[in-house]
């Protein structure tokens, strides 16, 4: 037996023996394990599973052992990942530290920074949040103005960060600040790490239209940050931030994988909630047309992802096609959410928990929360700019 | 099912692209239109296609074909769509050969398919009876008496109807019952007594004909597929046509997108290239995205033919997406070119016209979404 097939067998046996049954079911929106000082585990099994995996170093399997990982090779990590998928094991730990800051530190951090922060991330001791957007800097992130003044041994921060996800639950923040006002706007940006307990920080959760508040406004008022907490070079924070964005996409895909498969397809909703005529066709001709159109397009988008992969393997892929996925995928997703709530009618507009089924509540919630999909991570309009420039070669505006 | 072309299919596509760009540019189509050519295609071009073996691409190897499958035929049609190159290829292969491959008896396959592969036989499907595509409700009637079939009725808008060597005609031969659907397909020589063929000039300058059958008698040996029970064969044949037509339409849409983007980079107004205006950039970007997802639906459907899968859902999806994106792109091509887009000197009008006829041929999006909904029981 080769080393890899031995590893596969041992991994599979260990997972079978140690992963609690309840951790092998799809997880709901509120069951993610983010870790951190303020974190309450959603269940005893979640805690047990987390502890066992931390012990193995398998929360960050490819990180070196001295950084809290297991030092697995990429082949071994792939095997672990595949076995966890095969057995439907949940991720024992998720979050910004593990998926975004960790990889960025490995690439840009000093040895001291790595030894200080990576083990705490891998062991779920510190939960991280991200301080990028500002009230005046959304799609145009590079225009950010949060000011970091050089005070010799530290920076003095003043400004405001928006959309700090779970800022009220996080222990530390990785943050983009402006250290230089001159030259290209991308060049005066620096990537900083600091403790959310530092004096001068105020965090205020922002209630969203869903009634939840995952995001916070973070106010920085004369916040002192030691200079050794800069990641990468001063003024080169934009490169670090861009490298992080790649990891954000991996994270989104991983989270998606753990989500429960939807109980009903869109046409199930139509059949369950709407009247049919004597020929078994939906009486509402407009919904019928939208439904057919959506199902065809949804399938065509999935096929396009598959085609891109296969053409890539065959060396016949037109790279320009890669620019369309964020745009067309999120537009169709929000179209689907709107279609489902239209099909539900008043049942797709309920607020209380007594008069609406949990599925109806979920669909109503998704219709609202998924509006973020065409905005976050580069809005549809930004994506269209990208397609125009990179795929079609149209001139700068 | 594969969504990427294999090496042989890519070579076929690249050869077809080079050949058609050189030997069948849009100007060839313009010339045919200027000459009011009744055939609507160039015999010389068709002979070159035959020399290259194109009629044989989708014919199985045991009948003298090349066995590239319909992915191969689709690749050729996409390239043909780019230059609006017309020939008997589509109607002969995508409709005619499909009916014989799936419905013909051994004798018919042995005698007809090699001839198609050699380019010695062209076919057309005489099916429509009204202004709108229908797959059911055929009125054109035939009575079977012993070994004789007597046909009365009218077929409309038969593509290549006045050109083809033989017609495949959809006929009502019986009332539908539990045992049969009442439909029979027959292969008929258009020079048979009682057949009257009237050319119909359409905006795409291709050949269409209304065909009247008045007491036309032919032998029952001309029947393809099951007697009184060939609705499924007809649907399958039509699905081959819908998918292949969608492939041709993608080519046209691609050519119009490319031409429009080129114009946006060239034309200046208000002191800058109009392609620098975001109002146009976003629309062009959307056209690109729509075309790419339509391509996937069409390639998937072509692969479904070759893998002998059920075609109804994939054919209706492919034709709907091709219809919608070809219309979007040709309409936007005219709008973004401005007034010049409406002049005969530009080629855009040819694509606009071909697009309109293609959308109406073998089912518009309303037809196909309705069919998709029925299959999915809603």
Contacts between the chains, C-beta under 8 A, distances in Angstrom:
chain1	res1	chain2	res2	distance
A	267	B	376	5.8
A	267	B	377	7.9
A	267	B	378	5.3
A	270	B	378	5.3
A	271	B	377	7.4
A	271	B	378	6.0
A	276	B	378	7.8
A	280	B	377	6.4
A	281	B	373	6.7
A	281	B	374	7.1
A	281	B	378	6.9
A	282	B	373	7.4
A	282	B	378	5.3
A	288	B	369	7.8
A	288	B	370	8.0
A	288	B	373	5.4
A	288	B	378	6.4
A	289	B	366	7.7
A	289	B	369	5.6
A	291	B	373	7.1
A	291	B	378	6.5
A	292	B	320	7.9
A	292	B	369	3.9
A	292	B	370	7.7
A	292	B	372	4.7
A	292	B	373	4.9
A	292	B	376	7.7
A	293	B	320	7.5
A	293	B	369	6.2
A	295	B	372	7.3
A	295	B	376	7.2
A	296	B	297	7.1
A	296	B	316	7.8
A	296	B	317	4.3
A	296	B	320	5.7
A	296	B	321	6.3
A	296	B	369	7.6
A	296	B	372	6.7
A	297	B	293	6.7
A	297	B	321	7.3
A	299	B	297	7.2
A	299	B	317	6.5
A	300	B	293	4.2
A	300	B	294	6.8
A	300	B	296	5.4
A	300	B	297	4.2
A	300	B	317	6.9
A	300	B	321	5.8
A	301	B	293	5.6
A	301	B	296	7.9
A	303	B	3	6.4
A	303	B	293	7.7
A	303	B	296	3.9
A	303	B	297	6.4
A	303	B	299	7.9
A	303	B	300	5.1
A	304	B	292	5.9
A	304	B	293	5.1
A	304	B	295	7.6
A	304	B	296	4.1
A	306	B	3	5.6
A	306	B	296	7.7
A	307	B	3	3.9
A	307	B	4	6.6
A	307	B	295	7.6
A	307	B	296	4.8
A	307	B	299	6.6
A	310	B	2	6.6
A	310	B	3	5.0
A	310	B	4	3.9
A	311	B	3	7.4
A	311	B	4	4.4
A	313	B	4	7.1
A	314	B	4	4.4
A	314	B	5	7.3
A	314	B	6	7.4
A	316	B	4	5.9
A	316	B	5	6.4
A	316	B	10	6.1
A	320	B	288	7.7
A	321	B	292	5.3
A	324	B	288	6.8
A	324	B	289	4.1
A	324	B	292	5.7
A	324	B	293	7.8
A	327	B	285	7.7
A	327	B	289	6.1
A	328	B	289	4.7
A	328	B	293	6.3
A	381	B	282	7.0
A	383	B	285	7.9
A	384	B	281	6.9
A	384	B	282	4.3
A	384	B	285	4.3
A	384	B	286	6.8
A	385	B	278	7.4
A	385	B	281	6.9
A	385	B	282	7.8
A	385	B	285	7.8
A	387	B	285	3.6
A	387	B	288	5.9
A	387	B	289	6.7
A	388	B	275	8.0
A	388	B	281	3.8
A	388	B	282	7.0
A	388	B	284	6.3
A	388	B	285	4.7
A	391	B	285	7.2
A	391	B	288	5.7
A	392	B	261	5.0
A	392	B	281	7.8
A	392	B	284	5.8
A	392	B	285	6.6
A	392	B	288	6.2
A	393	B	261	7.5
A	393	B	265	7.1
A	394	B	261	7.0
A	394	B	264	6.1
A	394	B	265	6.7
A	394	B	275	4.2
A	394	B	276	7.2
A	394	B	281	5.2
A	394	B	284	6.7
A	395	B	265	6.8
A	395	B	272	7.7
A	395	B	273	5.1
A	395	B	275	5.4
A	395	B	276	4.4
A	396	B	276	6.6
A	397	B	276	5.6
A	397	B	277	7.6
A	397	B	278	5.5
A	397	B	281	7.5
